[in-house]
Each structure stands twice: as structure tokens, then as C-alpha cells.
């Protein structure tokens, strides 16, 4: 008996005017699509945002590329997706899905200040350990 599927794609909350959907056509592929479900929960409950609001950020905005909320989001989503070791963030920092979950507008890190960071929208392990 053949399986019949109803939906060709699943839609999630928008991201800065972009549609976010899960489809099964072989486009951009991730093994962590469950993170989109976590993002839906965060969108409704604001757990990470509420936790982030408990911190005071003494860093100069002039030198800051990652907000406290983005850093905490990266760590929480990383943990939820099974990446409990901070060393994982050196590789995860280039993941566009994790960047979307953390609210980074530049999902590919192409506008980063330092050339060595371009292509990596998120913080590496040394910055992730600050929180």
C-alpha cells in the first residue's frame, strides 16, 4: 500500500518578511528542522526573550555584533538540538537555520565586520561561553 501525503510543505512564522517553510523538494536541507518547531514555541511563549531580559549588557554597542538575546538563543537552541558542547558552536556558527532561530537578519553572515567571520552569522565557542 502506497503512502499518500496531503501537504507538500509546512509553513512557519515569517522571518523579516521572508516566508519560512519546510518542503520536501530537495532545496536547502537541514537535519535540524525540529528547530523550527522550537521557534514557534518561543514565538508564542517568549521564554528565551524573557530570560535574556534578565541580563545587563555592559558591552559597547559600537563593538558588538551579537546581542545578548542572540547569544542566549544560540546556546539554548544548540542545547535543544543536541549540541551541548561549546566547541560545537565553532561549526554551528555557520548554520543558516540556527541563525534564523536566533533572529539574525543576515542568515549567511555575508555582512560581518571582520573578513574572517564572513560566512558565519553566529558567535563561535569563545563568545558563546560569555553567557
Backbone bond lengths (Angstrom), bond angles and torsions (degrees), N, CA, C in turn:
res aa  C-N    CA-C-N  psi(-1)  N-CA   C-N-CA  omega(-1)  CA-C   N-CA-C  phi
1 X - - - 1.449 - - 1.528 109.01 -
2 X 1.294 117.07 131.43 1.456 122.65 -177.70 1.530 110.11 -86.22
3 X 1.336 116.15 141.55 1.461 121.85 178.05 1.528 109.39 -80.93
4 X 1.325 116.75 135.27 1.465 121.55 177.76 1.521 108.77 -112.36
5 X 1.316 116.67 124.30 1.458 121.98 179.62 1.524 109.46 -103.18
6 X 1.330 116.61 140.27 1.461 121.73 -179.06 1.520 112.51 -85.27
7 X 1.320 116.66 -42.10 1.468 119.93 -171.42 1.529 110.86 -105.09
8 X 1.320 114.93 133.68 1.453 119.57 173.90 1.518 111.36 -86.03
9 X 1.336 116.81 -19.78 1.453 120.80 177.20 1.519 110.15 -156.44
10 X 1.337 114.69 157.46 1.457 122.50 176.81 1.519 107.59 -112.77
11 X 1.308 117.47 135.44 1.461 121.29 -179.72 1.518 110.56 -102.53
12 X 1.335 115.74 142.24 1.458 123.15 178.65 1.520 108.41 -123.07
13 X 1.346 116.67 176.26 1.464 119.68 -179.46 1.526 110.37 -60.46
14 X 1.327 115.23 146.15 1.460 121.49 -178.53 1.520 111.34 -62.94
15 X 1.319 115.34 162.47 1.458 122.52 178.42 1.515 107.79 -133.29
16 X 1.323 117.36 102.94 1.465 123.40 -179.50 1.535 111.28 47.38
17 X 1.323 115.77 50.07 1.451 121.31 176.91 1.524 115.02 81.34
18 X 1.315 117.70 -2.27 1.468 121.26 178.02 1.527 108.79 -95.76
19 X 1.315 116.58 142.92 1.455 120.97 172.48 1.521 108.42 -76.82
20 X 1.325 116.42 139.02 1.459 121.88 176.03 1.520 106.43 -118.12
21 X 1.316 115.98 121.01 1.457 118.86 -179.66 1.523 109.60 -144.60
22 X 1.313 114.35 156.63 1.458 121.18 172.86 1.516 105.97 -106.65
23 X 1.315 116.19 122.45 1.453 120.11 178.29 1.523 108.14 -128.31
24 X 1.269 115.12 171.74 1.456 119.65 -172.68 1.526 110.69 -124.79
25 X 1.342 114.51 41.37 1.455 120.02 -176.33 1.527 113.05 -105.19
26 X 1.336 117.66 3.10 1.456 120.73 177.58 1.511 114.76 85.17
27 X 1.337 118.81 18.09 1.461 122.41 176.92 1.524 109.67 -72.44
28 X 1.336 117.24 -138.29 1.469 120.33 176.33 1.518 108.21 -61.20
29 X 1.328 116.75 126.97 1.458 121.28 -172.82 1.526 110.03 -117.94
30 X 1.335 115.96 139.50 1.453 121.87 174.60 1.516 108.90 -137.54
31 X 1.303 116.60 150.99 1.465 120.32 175.21 1.521 110.63 -93.53
32 X 1.338 117.37 -1.05 1.462 122.06 -177.46 1.522 112.75 -113.01
33 X 1.321 118.35 34.03 1.461 121.16 -178.18 1.526 112.42 -62.41
34 X 1.319 118.20 -18.80 1.464 121.44 174.69 1.517 111.36 -59.43
35 X 1.318 117.02 -21.73 1.458 121.02 176.60 1.515 111.79 -61.15
36 X 1.330 117.55 -29.43 1.469 120.48 177.42 1.524 110.75 -64.21
37 X 1.326 116.78 -34.74 1.467 119.91 176.32 1.531 110.25 -67.78
38 X 1.339 116.36 -39.99 1.470 120.03 176.68 1.524 110.49 -61.80
39 X 1.325 116.14 -38.99 1.474 121.02 178.29 1.519 110.91 -63.06
40 X 1.332 117.20 -37.76 1.467 120.97 177.16 1.528 110.41 -62.50
41 X 1.326 116.77 -43.12 1.465 120.95 178.31 1.524 110.04 -63.60
42 X 1.329 117.29 -46.05 1.469 121.48 178.47 1.525 110.47 -61.00
43 X 1.316 116.89 -39.52 1.465 120.25 178.81 1.519 112.44 -60.26
44 X 1.304 116.83 -34.24 1.463 120.21 -179.70 1.519 113.84 -87.39
45 X 1.318 117.17 -36.33 1.465 121.05 -172.71 1.525 114.57 -101.74
46 X 1.324 117.77 -25.45 1.470 123.39 178.64 1.539 113.44 59.41
47 X 1.333 117.44 38.75 1.464 121.47 178.61 1.526 111.55 -62.87
48 X 1.325 116.37 -49.53 1.465 120.88 -176.89 1.526 110.24 -66.86
49 X 1.318 116.48 -42.61 1.465 119.99 179.51 1.525 110.37 -62.01
50 X 1.325 117.79 -43.97 1.474 121.32 179.18 1.526 110.79 -62.31
51 X 1.324 116.95 -41.69 1.460 121.07 178.31 1.526 110.42 -64.91
52 X 1.321 117.13 -42.21 1.470 121.71 179.66 1.522 111.83 -62.58
53 X 1.315 116.60 -34.02 1.459 121.22 179.97 1.532 112.75 -64.79
54 X 1.333 117.38 -13.71 1.470 121.73 179.43 1.532 112.01 -78.90
55 X 1.329 117.52 -11.23 1.460 122.22 -175.85 1.522 111.55 -101.08
56 X 1.329 115.42 144.59 1.459 122.28 171.17 1.520 106.68 -104.05
57 X 1.307 116.73 130.56 1.457 121.04 -177.46 1.525 109.90 -103.21
58 X 1.339 117.78 105.31 1.464 120.61 -178.18 1.536 113.41 -83.22
59 X 1.323 117.76 -1.48 1.461 120.51 -176.39 1.525 110.60 -71.24
60 X 1.317 115.25 148.61 1.461 121.27 176.63 1.524 109.12 -71.20
61 X 1.319 117.36 126.08 1.481 122.37 179.76 1.532 111.08 -58.19
62 X 1.300 115.73 -28.76 1.462 121.53 -178.85 1.530 112.15 -62.30
63 X 1.326 116.12 -30.91 1.460 120.93 -176.96 1.526 112.97 -108.31
64 X 1.317 117.52 6.62 1.459 121.87 -173.05 1.528 111.56 -103.59
65 X 1.315 116.07 124.62 1.470 120.91 176.72 1.524 112.11 -103.32
66 X 1.317 117.85 -24.33 1.460 122.16 -176.11 1.529 108.64 -121.08
67 X 1.329 116.26 121.54 1.468 120.01 178.36 1.529 109.80 -71.98
68 X 1.319 115.97 163.28 1.464 120.45 176.76 1.523 109.55 -58.70
69 X 1.318 117.01 -41.71 1.470 120.22 179.37 1.523 110.92 -61.19
70 X 1.326 117.49 -41.72 1.467 120.28 178.47 1.525 111.16 -65.42
71 X 1.331 117.72 -40.98 1.464 121.08 179.38 1.526 111.16 -65.06
72 X 1.321 116.13 -44.50 1.468 119.63 179.05 1.524 109.90 -66.60
73 X 1.324 117.34 -41.05 1.466 120.60 177.48 1.522 110.66 -59.24
74 X 1.321 116.59 -44.94 1.457 120.53 -179.41 1.528 110.35 -59.92
75 X 1.301 116.59 -43.62 1.473 120.38 -178.65 1.527 111.18 -68.70
76 X 1.331 117.41 -45.25 1.466 121.18 -177.99 1.528 110.66 -65.82
77 X 1.335 116.81 -49.06 1.463 118.94 179.23 1.530 110.80 -63.57
78 X 1.323 117.22 -37.96 1.463 120.15 176.38 1.515 111.30 -58.88
79 X 1.326 116.70 -45.86 1.470 120.65 177.74 1.525 111.32 -62.20
80 X 1.326 116.20 -45.84 1.468 120.48 -179.04 1.525 112.21 -62.35
81 X 1.322 116.65 -30.37 1.463 120.87 -178.70 1.530 112.26 -92.48
82 X 1.354 116.06 10.50 1.459 119.91 173.29 1.509 115.79 90.58
83 X 1.316 118.30 15.54 1.468 121.75 179.97 1.527 109.28 -109.19
84 X 1.330 115.19 74.77 1.462 118.45 -174.95 1.517 114.24 -79.70
85 X 1.315 118.35 -16.15 1.450 122.49 -179.59 1.529 109.89 -86.93
86 X 1.333 117.63 127.74 1.465 120.77 179.62 1.523 112.52 -60.12
87 X 1.329 117.44 -27.79 1.467 119.54 177.88 1.522 111.41 -60.10
88 X 1.345 117.65 -26.62 1.463 121.11 178.64 1.524 111.62 -60.57
89 X 1.322 117.44 -26.80 1.457 120.41 -175.62 1.528 113.32 -69.77
90 X 1.319 118.10 -18.64 1.468 118.66 174.78 1.525 110.83 -66.48
91 X 1.327 117.29 -31.18 1.463 120.44 175.43 1.531 110.71 -89.77
92 X 1.334 117.23 -39.47 1.469 121.48 -178.70 1.523 112.98 -64.55
93 X 1.306 117.66 -23.21 1.469 120.34 -176.45 1.521 112.90 -62.08
94 X 1.330 117.40 -16.29 1.460 121.51 178.59 1.529 112.55 -98.01
95 X 1.324 118.05 2.96 1.464 122.38 -174.88 1.533 110.77 -82.23
96 X 1.348 118.40 113.90 1.463 120.27 -178.42 1.530 113.44 -65.23
97 X 1.343 118.22 -30.02 1.465 119.47 177.57 1.522 110.24 -67.03
98 X 1.330 117.45 -44.51 1.462 120.50 178.28 1.523 109.93 -63.85
99 X 1.320 117.52 -36.80 1.473 120.86 176.26 1.526 110.55 -61.77
100 X 1.325 117.04 -41.09 1.462 121.11 176.98 1.529 110.24 -62.91
101 X 1.332 116.49 -45.04 1.463 120.34 179.68 1.528 111.42 -60.17
102 X 1.325 116.17 -35.30 1.466 121.41 -177.71 1.520 112.70 -84.16
103 X 1.324 117.77 -5.42 1.458 120.88 176.68 1.516 115.18 86.19
104 X 1.327 118.04 17.39 1.464 120.64 177.50 1.523 109.65 -73.46
105 X 1.322 117.77 127.82 1.464 120.93 178.77 1.529 111.30 -69.48
106 X 1.323 116.65 -38.74 1.459 122.72 -179.31 1.532 107.81 -90.55
107 X 1.321 116.54 88.61 1.465 121.59 -173.33 1.526 113.92 -67.26
108 X 1.302 117.06 -17.60 1.460 119.82 -178.69 1.527 112.55 -109.13
109 X 1.314 118.01 -0.70 1.458 121.24 177.87 1.509 114.23 67.92
110 X 1.318 117.28 22.81 1.468 120.00 -176.42 1.524 113.30 -74.32
111 X 1.326 117.96 -16.51 1.465 121.06 -178.02 1.531 112.82 -104.76
112 X 1.338 117.37 16.19 1.468 119.69 179.77 1.525 110.50 -63.09
113 X 1.337 116.67 148.35 1.467 122.47 -178.24 1.517 113.21 -62.87
114 X 1.322 115.53 -51.24 1.463 119.86 -177.57 1.523 110.12 -87.63
115 X 1.301 115.78 133.65 1.460 120.89 -178.17 1.527 111.68 -58.03
116 X 1.330 117.26 -36.87 1.465 120.40 -178.89 1.524 112.70 -65.66
117 X 1.342 117.25 -20.13 1.467 121.45 -179.97 1.525 112.81 -93.91
118 X 1.313 118.03 -10.09 1.467 120.53 -177.90 1.519 109.69 -63.58
119 X 1.318 114.79 138.59 1.460 121.08 -175.04 1.513 112.15 90.84
120 X 1.330 115.82 -0.47 1.472 121.91 -178.73 1.528 108.16 -131.45
121 X 1.321 118.35 92.67 1.459 120.23 -174.32 1.531 115.17 -70.62
122 X 1.316 117.75 -16.52 1.468 120.75 -174.45 1.521 112.76 -112.06
123 X 1.326 114.83 176.22 1.463 121.98 -179.50 1.527 110.18 -78.96
124 X 1.324 115.53 150.81 1.465 121.59 174.32 1.519 109.90 -86.98
125 X 1.321 116.85 -175.11 1.455 121.51 -174.27 1.523 113.50 -60.88
126 X 1.324 118.69 -36.08 1.456 119.62 -176.89 1.528 111.15 -68.24
127 X 1.326 117.71 -37.32 1.458 120.39 179.00 1.523 110.94 -77.65
128 X 1.330 117.29 -33.61 1.457 121.31 179.88 1.522 111.36 -66.95
129 X 1.341 117.17 -26.47 1.454 119.72 -179.04 1.531 112.27 -78.63
130 X 1.324 117.53 -8.73 1.459 121.33 179.30 1.534 110.31 -64.82
131 X 1.324 115.97 -33.81 1.467 119.21 -176.54 1.493 112.93 -86.52
